[in-house]
Amino acid sequence: MSEPYSLYARLSFAPGAFEAFLASTPVQPSAFGDWQAWFDQHRLVGDGRVPAGLLADIDVGRVADIFDAWQRDPALGMRPIDYDAATGVCRIAMLSASENVEALLRLLAPLRGAAAWHRAEADDFIVVLDFLWGGEQLGAYVALRDGRSHLGTTVPPAHHAEAIDFLEHTLAAFEQGA
């Protein structure tokens, strides 16, 4: 039985930066040198190495195009992106992101690219966890700080609680047909 992870991201932008991020070319997976350490945490079959082809460029024009494709894919269980222009905070939730780390890499790369656009002082993050099956198993945690993104091995409790809360609201909205 497939048990897909869920994804939650909180990204904070200065005025005008969110629009610039959406209009930007997505950061490619090859721009990040820490994928192998993340793959190692998942004890993959085979040689466990990140396949070179997986780091190949994503053929898409803008970040907005990726977000639009995600929102059109009903399998992701994604509500509309929640962006508050007054605070500059963007929240993204996917109930059924994937259970496959290769697929997750393709979801994480464009989101990790937001680090170049987000507010440096913000405590932004991306978390992938088994929300629909308890929320305790970690698929990935990315902290965004100082214009960079960093894959981590643990989720701070406040980030975990925020992700669970937002995903619960997302699930409730889907259950109500919203």
MDAnalysis code that builds the backbone (N, CA, C; Angstrom):
import MDAnalysis as mda
import numpy as np

u = mda.Universe.empty(534, n_residues=178, atom_resindex=np.repeat(np.arange(178), 3), trajectory=True)
u.add_TopologyAttr("name", ["N", "CA", "C"] * 178)
u.add_TopologyAttr("resid", np.arange(1, 179))
u.add_TopologyAttr("resname", ["MET", "SER", "GLU", "PRO", "TYR", "SER", "LEU", "TYR", "ALA", "ARG", "LEU", "SER", "PHE", "ALA", "PRO", "GLY", "ALA", "PHE", "GLU", "ALA", "PHE", "LEU", "ALA", "SER", "THR", "PRO", "VAL", "GLN", "PRO", "SER", "ALA", "PHE", "GLY", "ASP", "TRP", "GLN", "ALA", "TRP", "PHE", "ASP", "GLN", "HIS", "ARG", "LEU", "VAL", "GLY", "ASP", "GLY", "ARG", "VAL", "PRO", "ALA", "GLY", "LEU", "LEU", "ALA", "ASP", "ILE", "ASP", "VAL", "GLY", "ARG", "VAL", "ALA", "ASP", "ILE", "PHE", "ASP", "ALA", "TRP", "GLN", "ARG", "ASP", "PRO", "ALA", "LEU", "GLY", "MET", "ARG", "PRO", "ILE", "ASP", "TYR", "ASP", "ALA", "ALA", "THR", "GLY", "VAL", "CYS", "ARG", "ILE", "ALA", "MET", "LEU", "SER", "ALA", "SER", "GLU", "ASN", "VAL", "GLU", "ALA", "LEU", "LEU", "ARG", "LEU", "LEU", "ALA", "PRO", "LEU", "ARG", "GLY", "ALA", "ALA", "ALA", "TRP", "HIS", "ARG", "ALA", "GLU", "ALA", "ASP", "ASP", "PHE", "ILE", "VAL", "VAL", "LEU", "ASP", "PHE", "LEU", "TRP", "GLY", "GLY", "GLU", "GLN", "LEU", "GLY", "ALA", "TYR", "VAL", "ALA", "LEU", "ARG", "ASP", "GLY", "ARG", "SER", "HIS", "LEU", "GLY", "THR", "THR", "VAL", "PRO", "PRO", "ALA", "HIS", "HIS", "ALA", "GLU", "ALA", "ILE", "ASP", "PHE", "LEU", "GLU", "HIS", "THR", "LEU", "ALA", "ALA", "PHE", "GLU", "GLN", "GLY", "ALA"])
u.atoms.positions = np.array([
    [0.842, -1.180, 0.000],
    [0.000, 0.000, 0.000],
    [0.886, 1.241, 0.000],
    [0.557, 2.160, -0.848],
    [1.309, 3.400, -0.968],
    [0.882, 4.372, 0.123],
    [1.849, 4.956, 0.779],
    [1.562, 5.944, 1.824],
    [2.317, 7.232, 1.517],
    [1.730, 8.072, 0.685],
    [2.445, 9.288, 0.285],
    [2.665, 10.258, 1.438],
    [3.767, 10.943, 1.352],
    [4.056, 12.015, 2.287],
    [3.192, 13.224, 1.948],
    [3.067, 14.119, 2.894],
    [2.443, 15.419, 2.678],
    [3.539, 16.480, 2.773],
    [3.312, 17.606, 2.130],
    [4.309, 18.682, 2.095],
    [3.677, 19.963, 2.594],
    [4.440, 20.694, 3.383],
    [4.031, 22.023, 3.832],
    [5.239, 22.942, 3.726],
    [5.011, 24.137, 3.205],
    [6.086, 25.133, 3.118],
    [5.559, 26.481, 3.582],
    [6.385, 27.165, 4.383],
    [6.109, 28.559, 4.733],
    [7.285, 29.367, 4.211],
    [6.980, 30.330, 3.365],
    [7.997, 31.174, 2.736],
    [7.591, 32.628, 2.930],
    [8.513, 33.461, 3.384],
    [8.226, 34.874, 3.643],
    [8.989, 35.744, 2.652],
    [8.293, 36.693, 2.069],
    [8.880, 37.530, 1.025],
    [8.764, 39.007, 1.373],
    [9.753, 39.776, 0.968],
    [9.701, 41.232, 1.057],
    [8.731, 41.730, -0.022],
    [8.247, 42.967, 0.079],
    [7.332, 43.488, -0.941],
    [7.915, 43.328, -2.349],
    [7.111, 42.753, -3.244],
    [7.508, 42.552, -4.632],
    [8.329, 41.297, -4.888],
    [8.886, 40.693, -3.858],
    [9.757, 39.532, -4.052],
    [8.966, 38.273, -4.428],
    [7.750, 38.120, -3.918],
    [6.957, 36.938, -4.257],
    [6.668, 36.917, -5.752],
    [6.263, 38.043, -6.287],
    [5.982, 38.133, -7.713],
    [7.243, 37.866, -8.533],
    [8.379, 38.379, -8.066],
    [9.648, 38.132, -8.767],
    [10.018, 36.656, -8.707],
    [9.788, 36.015, -7.555],
    [10.046, 34.581, -7.420],
    [9.189, 33.793, -8.406],
    [7.897, 34.099, -8.469],
    [7.010, 33.390, -9.392],
    [7.439, 33.563, -10.848],
    [7.953, 34.723, -11.192],
    [8.374, 35.000, -12.567],
    [9.767, 34.448, -12.882],
    [10.470, 33.995, -11.870],
    [11.852, 33.536, -12.065],
    [11.914, 32.132, -12.665],
    [13.062, 31.826, -13.226],
    [13.349, 30.481, -13.712],
    [13.606, 29.599, -12.495],
    [13.005, 28.424, -12.427],
    [13.208, 27.569, -11.253],
    [14.674, 27.196, -11.056],
    [15.087, 27.163, -9.813],
    [16.431, 26.692, -9.489],
    [16.449, 25.199, -9.791],
    [17.497, 24.764, -10.439],
    [17.599, 23.367, -10.845],
    [18.090, 22.489, -9.695],
    [17.700, 21.218, -9.670],
    [18.160, 20.316, -8.616],
    [19.687, 20.268, -8.486],
    [20.386, 20.398, -9.593],
    [21.852, 20.323, -9.569],
    [22.494, 21.491, -8.829],
    [21.715, 22.529, -8.505],
    [22.252, 23.689, -7.797],
    [22.521, 23.389, -6.323],
    [22.005, 22.261, -5.830],
    [22.155, 21.919, -4.421],
    [23.070, 20.711, -4.283],
    [24.063, 20.828, -3.424],
    [25.041, 19.761, -3.265],
    [24.767, 18.814, -2.121],
    [23.600, 18.915, -1.494],
    [23.343, 18.091, -0.313],
    [22.304, 16.992, -0.526],
    [21.950, 16.704, -1.754],
    [20.948, 15.672, -1.998],
    [21.413, 14.289, -1.529],
    [22.696, 13.974, -1.738],
    [23.160, 12.636, -1.389],
    [22.986, 12.351, 0.100],
    [23.284, 13.319, 0.952],
    [23.104, 13.122, 2.392],
    [21.639, 12.838, 2.699],
    [20.732, 13.491, 2.003],
    [19.304, 13.253, 2.175],
    [18.932, 11.851, 1.697],
    [19.449, 11.455, 0.519],
    [19.196, 10.106, 0.010],
    [19.708, 9.060, 0.997],
    [20.868, 9.305, 1.603],
    [21.455, 8.354, 2.545],
    [20.530, 8.102, 3.738],
    [19.778, 9.100, 4.151],
    [18.855, 8.954, 5.277],
    [17.712, 7.997, 4.962],
    [17.431, 7.789, 3.685],
    [16.283, 6.977, 3.279],
    [16.643, 5.538, 2.933],
    [17.911, 5.182, 3.034],
    [18.362, 3.804, 2.795],
    [17.721, 3.208, 1.554],
    [18.017, 3.782, 0.422],
    [17.424, 3.331, -0.834],
    [18.043, 2.023, -1.304],
    [17.273, 1.278, -2.077],
    [17.779, 0.034, -2.649],
    [18.811, 0.354, -3.729],
    [19.526, -0.656, -4.163],
    [20.563, -0.450, -5.159],
    [21.790, 0.139, -4.496],
    [22.517, 0.953, -5.240],
    [23.737, 1.530, -4.668],
    [23.453, 2.743, -3.793],
    [22.189, 3.215, -3.768],
    [21.801, 4.319, -2.891],
    [22.313, 5.675, -3.328],
    [22.910, 5.758, -4.507],
    [23.444, 7.028, -4.992],
    [22.357, 7.816, -5.711],
    [22.459, 9.130, -5.655],
    [21.532, 9.982, -6.391],
    [21.813, 9.787, -7.882],
    [20.834, 9.314, -8.646],
    [21.057, 9.140, -10.086],
    [21.360, 10.480, -10.755],
    [22.384, 10.503, -11.589],
    [22.787, 11.747, -12.259],
    [21.627, 12.353, -13.042],
    [20.821, 11.521, -13.673],
    [19.691, 12.019, -14.458],
    [18.665, 12.737, -13.621],
    [18.597, 12.405, -12.342],
    [17.636, 13.038, -11.451],
    [17.982, 14.504, -11.210],
    [19.256, 14.830, -11.301],
    [19.681, 16.206, -11.086],
    [19.642, 17.025, -12.378],
    [19.146, 16.419, -13.450],
    [19.056, 17.124, -14.728],
    [18.104, 18.305, -14.611],
    [18.290, 19.260, -15.488],
    [17.459, 20.457, -15.476],
    [15.986, 20.129, -15.671],
    [15.143, 20.871, -14.973],
    [13.701, 20.780, -15.127],
    [13.328, 21.675, -16.293],
    [12.619, 21.141, -17.255],
    [12.269, 21.893, -18.453],
    [10.941, 22.625, -18.239],
    [11.026, 23.798, -17.640],
    [9.845, 24.627, -17.413],
    [10.299, 26.080, -17.388],
    [9.412, 26.955, -17.803],
    [9.793, 28.351, -17.933],
    [9.925, 29.146, -16.650],
    [8.896, 29.073, -15.787],
    [8.870, 29.918, -14.599],
    [8.397, 29.109, -13.400],
    [8.710, 29.604, -12.214],
    [8.211, 28.977, -10.992],
    [6.687, 28.961, -11.023],
    [6.071, 30.027, -11.501],
    [4.603, 30.092, -11.573],
    [4.045, 28.933, -12.396],
    [4.749, 28.520, -13.445],
    [4.292, 27.400, -14.272],
    [4.284, 26.100, -13.468],
    [5.294, 25.914, -12.628],
    [5.346, 24.725, -11.774],
    [4.200, 24.753, -10.778],
    [4.004, 25.883, -10.126],
    [2.915, 26.005, -9.151],
    [1.553, 25.749, -9.813],
    [1.367, 26.290, -11.024],
    [0.102, 26.067, -11.739],
    [-0.097, 24.582, -12.033],
    [0.950, 23.902, -12.465],
    [0.855, 22.468, -12.757],
    [0.527, 21.687, -11.491],
    [1.155, 22.041, -10.391],
    [0.864, 21.364, -9.122],
    [-0.608, 21.541, -8.748],
    [-1.116, 22.744, -8.886],
    [-2.496, 23.014, -8.478],
    [-3.511, 22.346, -9.398],
    [-3.132, 22.084, -10.638],
    [-4.040, 21.400, -11.574],
    [-4.024, 19.882, -11.381],
    [-3.052, 19.355, -10.658],
    [-2.916, 17.905, -10.479],
    [-3.716, 17.468, -9.250],
    [-4.905, 16.869, -9.455],
    [-5.734, 16.502, -8.305],
    [-5.085, 15.447, -7.408],
    [-4.146, 14.686, -7.926],
    [-3.486, 13.646, -7.127],
    [-2.653, 14.237, -5.986],
    [-2.228, 15.483, -6.100],
    [-1.405, 16.100, -5.062],
    [-2.223, 16.559, -3.855],
    [-3.522, 16.705, -4.028],
    [-4.343, 17.182, -2.914],
    [-3.892, 18.548, -2.446],
    [-3.687, 19.428, -3.386],
    [-3.134, 20.751, -3.075],
    [-4.219, 21.807, -3.108],
    [-4.327, 22.542, -2.031],
    [-5.251, 23.669, -2.015],
    [-4.554, 24.846, -2.706],
    [-5.294, 25.886, -3.054],
    [-4.641, 27.053, -3.648],
    [-3.544, 27.602, -2.730],
    [-2.514, 28.111, -3.343],
    [-1.417, 28.684, -2.565],
    [-1.966, 29.851, -1.757],
    [-1.628, 29.866, -0.492],
    [-2.100, 30.886, 0.435],
    [-1.018, 31.961, 0.536],
    [-1.272, 33.107, -0.109],
    [-0.307, 34.205, -0.051],
    [-0.983, 35.430, 0.533],
    [-0.403, 35.952, 1.611],
    [-0.902, 37.151, 2.273],
    [0.007, 38.308, 1.877],
    [-0.458, 39.157, 0.975],
    [0.356, 40.269, 0.473],
    [0.734, 41.246, 1.578],
    [-0.105, 41.381, 2.601],
    [0.187, 42.320, 3.686],
    [1.396, 41.887, 4.505],
    [1.542, 40.576, 4.722],
    [2.671, 40.073, 5.519],
    [3.787, 39.502, 4.656],
    [3.477, 39.198, 3.389],
    [4.454, 38.587, 2.503],
    [4.647, 37.098, 2.737],
    [3.746, 36.478, 3.502],
    [3.885, 35.060, 3.835],
    [3.088, 34.204, 2.854],
    [3.776, 33.218, 2.310],
    [3.197, 32.251, 1.386],
    [3.199, 30.889, 2.070],
    [2.066, 30.194, 1.996],
    [1.963, 28.844, 2.562],
    [1.493, 27.895, 1.459],
    [2.187, 26.787, 1.361],
    [1.878, 25.785, 0.343],
    [1.653, 24.457, 1.061],
    [0.584, 23.764, 0.706],
    [0.295, 22.454, 1.298],
    [-0.114, 21.476, 0.214],
    [0.456, 20.281, 0.284],
    [0.084, 19.159, -0.581],
    [-0.207, 17.980, 0.334],
    [-1.396, 17.434, 0.261],
    [-1.732, 16.287, 1.104],
    [-1.060, 15.009, 0.621],
    [-0.916, 14.849, -0.684],
    [-0.342, 13.625, -1.253],
    [0.834, 13.961, -2.155],
    [1.893, 14.482, -1.577],
    [3.050, 14.888, -2.373],
    [3.660, 13.687, -3.096],
    [4.078, 12.666, -2.382],
    [4.633, 11.428, -2.950],
    [5.252, 10.636, -1.821],
    [5.505, 9.372, -2.053],
    [6.301, 8.579, -1.126],
    [7.670, 8.292, -1.734],
    [7.863, 8.722, -2.950],
    [9.070, 8.458, -3.715],
    [10.059, 9.610, -3.545],
    [11.264, 9.328, -3.061],
    [12.215, 10.411, -2.821],
    [12.652, 11.096, -4.110],
    [12.662, 10.370, -5.219],
    [13.007, 11.012, -6.490],
    [11.944, 12.039, -6.871],
    [10.679, 11.696, -6.701],
    [9.598, 12.642, -6.982],
    [9.651, 13.814, -6.004],
    [9.962, 13.523, -4.745],
    [10.064, 14.597, -3.756],
    [11.173, 15.573, -4.102],
    [12.277, 15.078, -4.615],
    [13.376, 15.954, -5.022],
    [12.875, 16.971, -6.043],
    [12.048, 16.530, -6.974],
    [11.498, 17.425, -8.011],
    [10.517, 18.446, -7.425],
    [9.877, 18.107, -6.322],
    [9.007, 19.073, -5.649],
    [9.819, 20.052, -4.805],
    [10.848, 19.539, -4.160],
    [11.640, 20.360, -3.241],
    [12.531, 21.375, -3.956],
    [13.114, 21.004, -5.092],
    [14.082, 21.887, -5.754],
    [13.518, 23.281, -6.034],
    [12.357, 23.412, -6.684],
    [11.857, 24.767, -6.936],
    [11.520, 25.528, -5.652],
    [11.038, 24.796, -4.638],
    [10.729, 25.459, -3.366],
    [11.997, 25.915, -2.663],
    [13.052, 25.108, -2.733],
    [14.324, 25.504, -2.130],
    [14.865, 26.770, -2.788],
    [14.542, 26.958, -4.046],
    [14.967, 28.157, -4.761],
    [14.392, 29.434, -4.183],
    [13.314, 29.325, -3.406],
    [12.710, 30.513, -2.783],
    [13.670, 31.168, -1.802],
    [14.676, 30.449, -1.344],
    [15.624, 31.007, -0.373],
    [16.285, 32.281, -0.900],
    [16.487, 32.362, -2.195],
    [17.112, 33.552, -2.781],
    [16.177, 34.759, -2.741],
    [14.894, 34.517, -2.544],
    [13.899, 35.577, -2.586],
    [13.277, 35.881, -1.233],
    [13.424, 34.986, -0.290],
    [12.699, 35.153, 0.970],
    [13.385, 36.177, 1.871],
    [12.657, 36.613, 2.875],
    [13.213, 37.564, 3.847],
    [14.299, 36.869, 4.661],
    [15.464, 37.458, 4.691],
    [16.608, 36.839, 5.364],
    [16.341, 36.581, 6.847],
    [15.573, 37.446, 7.488],
    [15.330, 37.301, 8.922],
    [14.215, 36.293, 9.228],
    [13.529, 35.818, 8.204],
    [12.406, 34.896, 8.413],
    [12.896, 33.502, 8.808],
    [12.069, 32.816, 9.535],
    [12.335, 31.445, 9.982],
    [11.541, 30.493, 9.083],
    [11.835, 30.526, 7.792],
    [11.054, 29.773, 6.816],
    [11.522, 28.330, 6.724],
    [10.619, 27.475, 6.247],
    [10.954, 26.059, 6.157],
    [10.007, 25.333, 5.210],
    [10.440, 24.142, 4.841],
    [9.656, 23.189, 4.057],
    [9.756, 21.872, 4.816],
    [8.634, 21.207, 5.011],
    [8.667, 19.910, 5.683],
    [7.820, 18.917, 4.897],
    [8.336, 17.709, 4.787],
    [7.633, 16.601, 4.152],
    [7.513, 15.521, 5.214],
    [6.269, 15.121, 5.499],
    [6.053, 14.109, 6.537],
    [4.830, 13.268, 6.216],
    [4.666, 12.186, 6.965],
    [3.554, 11.257, 6.729],
    [2.284, 11.718, 7.449],
    [1.857, 12.916, 7.164],
    [0.710, 13.529, 7.836],
    [-0.524, 12.622, 7.848],
    [-0.858, 12.021, 6.721],
    [-2.077, 11.213, 6.631],
    [-1.974, 9.916, 7.431],
    [-0.767, 9.574, 7.883],
    [-0.545, 8.339, 8.641],
    [0.115, 8.624, 9.983],
    [-0.150, 9.779, 10.553],
    [0.338, 10.073, 11.896],
    [1.212, 11.301, 12.014],
    [1.950, 11.639, 10.982],
    [2.742, 12.855, 10.980],
    [4.069, 12.809, 11.705],
    [4.532, 11.624, 12.055],
    [5.791, 11.530, 12.805],
    [6.991, 11.128, 11.948],
    [6.737, 10.457, 10.813],
    [7.846, 10.036, 9.960],
    [8.240, 11.188, 9.049],
    [9.509, 11.543, 9.088],
    [10.034, 12.666, 8.314],
    [10.528, 12.211, 6.954],
    [10.026, 12.878, 5.921],
    [10.524, 12.639, 4.567],
    [11.620, 13.621, 4.222],
    [11.457, 14.871, 4.643],
    [12.474, 15.897, 4.392],
    [12.159, 17.122, 5.241],
    [13.211, 17.821, 5.614],
    [13.068, 19.100, 6.292],
    [14.104, 20.039, 5.690],
    [13.638, 21.200, 5.265],
    [14.514, 22.202, 4.666],
    [14.314, 23.513, 5.412],
    [15.392, 24.059, 5.928],
    [15.356, 25.380, 6.562],
    [15.873, 26.393, 5.546],
    [15.211, 27.543, 5.462],
    [15.651, 28.616, 4.579],
    [16.160, 29.755, 5.445],
    [17.435, 30.070, 5.273],
    [18.050, 31.141, 6.061],
    [19.167, 31.805, 5.247],
    [19.282, 33.091, 5.413],
    [20.398, 33.836, 4.822],
    [20.547, 33.596, 3.324],
    [19.430, 33.488, 2.612],
    [19.480, 33.320, 1.166],
    [19.838, 31.921, 0.704],
    [19.843, 30.963, 1.618],
    [20.196, 29.578, 1.269],
    [19.181, 28.622, 1.873],
    [19.180, 27.411, 1.349],
    [18.348, 26.364, 1.940],
    [19.262, 25.248, 2.426],
    [18.855, 24.637, 3.525],
    [19.671, 23.598, 4.156],
    [18.781, 22.410, 4.485],
    [19.125, 21.236, 3.967],
    [18.402, 20.023, 4.345],
    [18.797, 19.652, 5.761],
    [17.816, 19.325, 6.581],
    [18.079, 18.937, 7.964],
    [17.573, 17.540, 8.248],
    [17.884, 17.054, 9.431],
    [17.485, 15.699, 9.802],
    [16.377, 15.675, 10.850],
    [16.107, 16.816, 11.471],
    [15.028, 16.899, 12.456],
    [14.231, 18.179, 12.236],
    [12.978, 18.133, 12.663],
    [12.092, 19.285, 12.522],
    [11.909, 19.921, 13.895],
    [12.174, 21.226, 14.021],
    [11.888, 21.880, 15.298],
    [10.406, 21.700, 15.654],
    [10.092, 21.490, 16.924],
    [8.693, 21.256, 17.330],
    [7.721, 22.325, 16.841],
    [8.105, 23.582, 16.860],
    [7.198, 24.645, 16.406],
    [6.898, 24.509, 14.913],
    [7.879, 24.132, 14.125],
    [7.664, 23.943, 12.692],
    [6.764, 22.732, 12.447],
    [7.001, 21.658, 13.196],
    [6.171, 20.459, 13.066],
    [4.717, 20.789, 13.401],
    [4.489, 21.482, 14.488],
    [3.132, 21.841, 14.912],
    [2.453, 22.732, 13.876],
    [3.183, 23.702, 13.332],
    [2.605, 24.583, 12.312],
    [2.221, 23.792, 11.073],
    [3.087, 22.891, 10.644],
    [2.797, 22.080, 9.458],
    [1.569, 21.209, 9.681],
    [1.509, 20.530, 10.813],
    [0.357, 19.669, 11.113],
    [-0.929, 20.487, 11.137],
    [-0.904, 21.649, 11.777],
    [-2.091, 22.500, 11.856],
    [-2.566, 22.908, 10.463],
    [-1.650, 23.356, 9.617],
    [-2.044, 23.814, 8.283],
    [-2.536, 22.642, 7.442],
    [-1.872, 21.490, 7.558],
    [-2.314, 20.315, 6.806],
    [-3.679, 19.832, 7.297],
    [-3.953, 19.946, 8.596],
    [-5.282, 19.587, 9.118],
    [-6.356, 20.484, 8.509],
    [-6.072, 21.778, 8.398],
    [-7.023, 22.695, 7.763],
    [-7.195, 22.362, 6.282],
    [-6.112, 21.987, 5.634],
    [-6.180, 21.605, 4.221],
    [-7.045, 20.368, 4.056],
    [-6.838, 19.364, 4.897],
    [-7.634, 18.137, 4.833],
    [-9.105, 18.440, 5.101],
    [-9.387, 19.258, 6.095],
    [-10.776, 19.608, 6.407],
    [-11.441, 20.300, 5.220],
    [-10.721, 21.168, 4.532],
    [-11.268, 21.856, 3.371],
    [-11.592, 20.861, 2.253],
    [-10.718, 19.871, 2.048],
    [-10.992, 18.857, 1.021],
    [-12.171, 17.986, 1.420],
    [-12.280, 17.647, 2.674],
    [-13.391, 16.818, 3.129],
    [-14.723, 17.524, 2.998],
    [-14.704, 18.873, 3.081],
    [-15.925, 19.665, 2.928],
    [-16.190, 20.024, 1.472],
    [-15.268, 19.614, 0.596],
    [-15.451, 19.883, -0.835],
    [-15.062, 21.272, -1.249],
    [-14.291, 21.962, -0.414],
    [-13.883, 23.339, -0.750],
    [-12.720, 23.344, -1.704],
])
